[in-house]
Amino acid sequence: MRVSLARSGGTRRPCVRIPNGDELDGRVESGSCESLALAAGDIVRVAIDREQYHAPVRSDGEGRLVRGAFDNRRLAREPGEGANRLAEWLDENDREPGDVIVLDVVVPGKQYGLRIPGERTVYDATRGPRSSLSNIASDLDG
């Protein structure tokens, strides 16, 4: 589905605005808006140019958004430390707020892909660990 790039807060960098269910108007070809059932604080995997990154879902007064994609989950939780691969990709492709990109649902609630409209890509759909293992890891991470 096509999503808009926006500017959020005081940052000059574009971010990906995640549409709400009522904004989709049937644009999700398979499934429903449940595939975008993401909450602020979630960390999802994002494929950009066939590379896997981790992106924290944030929110502002207008809804949910993704401001960055990072090399691992720890950097996604502490985004000031690592390189923002989303910002790098948007810069490389001359994308700025107001432009449109494509958000593909690979594994609902877990893995997504970003691409430039008109470009084609193939995603490796990988499922994370069972929820019980994921919960243990989250408890250990704090």
C-alpha positions as CSV (number, residue, x, y, z in Angstrom):
1,M,0.0,0.0,0.0
2,R,1.1,3.5,-0.6
3,V,2.0,5.6,2.4
4,S,3.1,9.2,2.8
5,L,6.3,10.5,4.2
6,A,5.8,13.1,6.9
7,R,7.7,15.3,9.2
8,S,7.1,14.7,12.9
9,G,8.1,16.9,15.8
10,G,11.2,19.0,15.6
11,T,13.1,16.6,13.4
12,R,14.0,17.7,9.8
13,R,14.0,14.0,8.7
14,P,11.1,12.4,6.9
15,C,9.3,9.6,8.6
16,V,6.8,6.9,7.4
17,R,3.2,7.7,8.5
18,I,1.3,4.4,9.2
19,P,-2.3,4.8,8.1
20,N,-5.2,4.0,10.5
21,G,-7.8,1.5,9.5
22,D,-10.3,4.2,8.5
23,E,-7.7,5.8,6.1
24,L,-7.2,2.6,4.1
25,D,-10.5,2.7,2.2
26,G,-10.0,-0.9,0.9
27,R,-6.4,-0.3,-0.3
28,V,-5.1,-3.4,1.5
29,E,-5.3,-6.0,-1.3
30,S,-5.3,-9.1,1.0
31,G,-6.5,-9.2,4.5
32,S,-7.6,-6.1,6.4
33,C,-6.3,-3.2,8.4
34,E,-5.5,-5.8,11.1
35,S,-2.3,-6.4,9.2
36,L,-1.3,-2.9,10.3
37,A,-2.3,-3.4,13.9
38,L,0.8,-1.9,15.3
39,A,1.1,0.0,18.5
40,A,3.5,2.7,19.7
41,G,6.4,0.9,21.3
42,D,6.3,-2.1,19.0
43,I,9.6,-3.0,17.3
44,V,9.1,-4.6,13.9
45,R,11.4,-5.9,11.2
46,V,11.6,-3.8,8.1
47,A,13.2,-4.9,4.8
48,I,14.8,-2.1,2.8
49,D,16.7,-3.0,-0.4
50,R,16.7,-6.7,0.7
51,E,18.4,-5.9,4.0
52,Q,16.6,-6.5,7.3
53,Y,16.4,-3.8,10.0
54,H,14.5,-3.2,13.2
55,A,12.2,-0.2,13.4
56,P,10.4,1.2,16.5
57,V,6.8,2.3,16.0
58,R,6.2,5.7,17.5
59,S,3.2,8.0,17.7
60,D,2.5,11.7,17.7
61,G,-0.6,13.8,17.6
62,E,-1.5,12.6,14.1
63,G,-1.1,8.8,14.7
64,R,1.6,6.1,14.3
65,L,4.9,6.5,12.5
66,V,8.3,5.0,11.9
67,R,11.2,7.5,12.2
68,G,14.0,5.1,11.7
69,A,15.3,1.6,10.9
70,F,18.3,0.2,12.7
71,D,20.7,-2.7,12.5
72,N,19.4,-4.6,15.6
73,R,16.7,-4.5,18.2
74,R,18.9,-2.8,20.9
75,L,19.7,0.1,18.5
76,A,16.0,0.4,17.7
77,R,15.2,0.8,21.4
78,E,18.0,3.4,21.7
79,P,18.0,5.1,18.3
80,G,20.5,7.8,19.2
81,E,23.4,5.3,19.0
82,G,23.2,3.6,15.6
83,A,22.9,4.6,12.0
84,N,19.4,5.3,10.8
85,R,19.1,3.1,7.7
86,L,15.6,4.5,6.9
87,A,17.0,8.0,6.7
88,E,19.9,6.9,4.6
89,W,17.6,5.1,2.2
90,L,15.3,8.0,1.9
91,D,18.2,10.4,1.2
92,E,19.7,8.0,-1.4
93,N,16.3,8.0,-3.2
94,D,15.7,11.8,-2.9
95,R,12.5,11.2,-0.8
96,E,11.2,13.9,1.5
97,P,8.0,14.7,3.4
98,G,5.0,14.7,1.1
99,D,6.4,12.0,-1.1
100,V,4.9,8.5,-1.3
101,I,6.6,5.1,-0.8
102,V,5.2,1.6,-0.7
103,L,4.7,-0.3,2.6
104,D,4.4,-4.1,2.0
105,V,3.0,-6.4,4.7
106,V,5.3,-9.4,4.8
107,V,4.3,-11.0,8.2
108,P,1.4,-9.0,9.8
109,G,2.5,-7.3,13.0
110,K,6.1,-8.5,12.7
111,Q,7.7,-7.8,9.3
112,Y,7.2,-5.2,6.6
113,G,9.0,-4.0,3.5
114,L,9.6,-0.5,2.1
115,R,10.2,0.3,-1.5
116,I,9.9,3.1,-4.1
117,P,6.7,3.0,-6.1
118,G,7.1,1.1,-9.3
119,E,10.0,-0.9,-8.1
120,R,9.6,-4.6,-7.5
121,T,11.2,-6.7,-4.8
122,V,11.1,-10.1,-3.2
123,Y,11.0,-10.5,0.6
124,D,12.2,-13.3,2.7
125,A,9.3,-13.9,5.1
126,T,10.9,-15.0,8.4
127,R,9.0,-15.6,11.5
128,G,10.4,-14.6,14.8
129,P,10.8,-17.0,17.7
130,R,7.8,-18.5,19.4
131,S,6.1,-16.0,21.6
132,S,7.3,-17.7,24.8
133,L,10.9,-17.4,23.7
134,S,10.3,-13.8,22.6
135,N,8.8,-13.0,26.0
136,I,11.8,-14.5,27.8
137,A,14.1,-12.4,25.7
138,S,12.1,-9.2,26.3
139,D,12.2,-9.9,30.1
140,L,16.0,-10.3,29.9
141,D,16.4,-7.1,27.9
142,G,14.5,-5.2,30.4
